Amino acid sequence: MTLSSASAYEAAAVPDSGDHAIVVGGSMAGLLTARVLIDGYDRVTLLERDPMTDEPVARRGIPQSQHVHVMLEPARIVLNDLFPGYQDEVRDEGALVLDAATELDYFDNGKRLADPASELPMLCASRPLFEQVVRRRVTDSPEIRIRDECQFVDYRSDDDATAVEGVRFRGETGEERTLSADLVVDATGRTSRTHKWLADNGYTSPPTDRVDVDLAYGTVTVDRPSEERRAYFCVPQVGEPKGGVAIPAEGDSWIVTLFGMHGGHPPGDIESYIDFADRLPMSSIADLLRQQEWVSEEVSVYPFPASQWRHYEALDRFPDGLVVTGDAIASFNPIYGQGMSVAALDALQLHHVLSNGAHDIGLRFFDRAETHLEVVWQVAVGGDFQFEETDGPKPFGTDIFNRYLSRLIDTAHDNEQVAEAFYRVLRLEERPTSLFHPRIAARVLLPS
Ligand SMILES: Cc1cc2nc3c(=O)[nH]c(=O)nc-3n(C[C@H](O)[C@H](O)[C@H](O)COP(=O)(O)OP(=O)(O)OC[C@H]3O[C@@H](n4cnc5c(N)ncnc54)[C@H](O)[C@@H]3O)c2cc1C
């Protein structure tokens, strides 16, 4: 499933599902989950270990928040459905809505892609701002209580662990407490421990695919003249898996991230960092770093060793009253910018599952989530396997697809329809198979 095949959110469709639900983890996946649960549950409690303020701050629990976060279409659309006016509210705080068709320089296979004829909206802001506006809207819901500075410790279950009935957590003052609920949702990100809990309680732990990319990000913020709106993306190439991205954001800034896979990491000292940008095949990012005033005093570095997918959908048995969502199920090489959109699609799928009742909610949700995770995994992991150092289970047909894609990108340098078809796949609007549509394939495969 991609955005084009997803059924839209419809609040009235959800029947009464219970009295109380708990969401653990107050980042994008947790906040969006809390929002969809209030359609079926009288009360929702969201537990988060960090302090939560109404400020766009980089929290300790989200160490990735200083780095470029591209918002793809599923997140932009679902956020606006769940929180009407979301985009305007983020824009009021200084975010920009670009037309990626004309205001993004996307450099791949040695050249910039042609500008598509159709508009491709792209909401640009820092990750802390994206999250702050969601958090503000969630905080405004009378049915949701956010309990920050609360550390989840364990699930509470019935004697034979067939159902999760609540959580144990360390509260605001450090003492351990329990909280009962009809449903608990794990949105604690990559550090989730649900797979271990399953193994400790007589269940099978989900089989996990891990694809090693040995990626690192290095990020700084520089000043931006307010009339300048361009974004830049330089994609890593075979033989030189390094790239960079610069996104205009609030506060008249550009957030600039340089990245390298398979050991070619961006350095942390400023001089070598700019040298790294000089070696990219696109000069615009190095120009920004040289010509603009730096807001950052240092380069923030973030390692990302591997994409991983815990296949909860492969399990036959799963406790009642428990769901896992967001990065806790799957997290992807961030250069494809998919994580917030996956969190949004997960929330949308949970909404549709609840529309048919809360029975067997975990397994029914995992089955539905697989339909978009499979597409997202194919785009990200498939792309990573163009580098021979990438290690892990390779999806069937990846090499043939990558050969076709390389030819398609060469065609997209000069052909606006092919460029648009490619962008719509990257933006998670359409499935990768849409690139084989005869209208596109003819342009890619036939001599011009
Ligand atoms: C470097 C980098 C760049 C990225 N760039 C992009 C991008 O361009 N576009 C995009 O869409 N996505 C991007 N992502 C992914 C995106 O950040 C995540 O997918 C998104 O935040 C959703 O994750 P999540 O809410 O599932 O988990 P997380 O964001 O990891 O949040 C987990 C939350 O759970 C809390 N928590 C954890 N344990 C406990 C506990 N025991 N008790 C209470 N609370 C707990 C944490 O404090 C945190 O708030 C990027 C990721 C990285 C690493």
The ligand as a Gaussian input file, in Angstrom:
#p B3LYP/6-31G(d) Opt

LIG

0 1
 C       19.301000      10.276000      11.525000
 C       17.835000      10.073000      11.213000
 C       17.226000      10.841000      10.251000
 C       15.883000      10.639000       9.944000
 N       15.323000      11.339000       8.933000
 C       14.023000      11.160000       8.637000
 C       13.410000      11.883000       7.581000
 O       14.057000      12.617000       6.835000
 N       12.074000      11.720000       7.376000
 C       11.329000      10.865000       8.132000
 O       10.121000      10.760000       7.908000
 N       11.900000      10.122000       9.122000
 C       13.211000      10.253000       9.388000
 N       13.776000       9.527000      10.395000
 C       12.956000       8.555000      11.145000
 C       12.086000       9.252000      12.205000
 O       12.875000      10.022000      13.084000
 C       11.282000       8.205000      12.997000
 O       10.834000       7.217000      12.132000
 C       10.103000       8.853000      13.671000
 O       10.562000       9.599000      14.766000
 C        9.079000       7.867000      14.206000
 O        9.687000       7.102000      15.155000
 P        8.944000       6.538000      16.452000
 O        7.981000       7.530000      16.990000
 O        8.441000       5.186000      16.131000
 O       10.171000       6.328000      17.452000
 P       11.159000       7.397000      18.068000
 O       11.135000       8.643000      17.289000
 O       12.456000       6.708000      18.269000
 O       10.518000       7.709000      19.491000
 C       10.454000       6.793000      20.546000
 C        9.926000       7.537000      21.777000
 O        9.751000       6.607000      22.843000
 C       10.301000       7.154000      24.020000
 N       10.699000       6.003000      24.864000
 C       11.602000       5.041000      24.569000
 N       11.692000       4.163000      25.581000
 C       10.820000       4.572000      26.533000
 C       10.447000       4.057000      27.820000
 N       11.004000       2.950000      28.328000
 N        9.492000       4.727000      28.535000
 C        8.901000       5.867000      28.020000
 N        9.233000       6.398000      26.806000
 C       10.165000       5.748000      26.076000
 C       11.476000       7.992000      23.544000
 O       11.877000       8.972000      24.482000
 C       10.883000       8.613000      22.285000
 O       10.163000       9.790000      22.569000
 C       15.127000       9.666000      10.677000
 C       15.761000       8.888000      11.653000
 C       17.105000       9.066000      11.889000
 C       17.758000       8.163000      12.899000

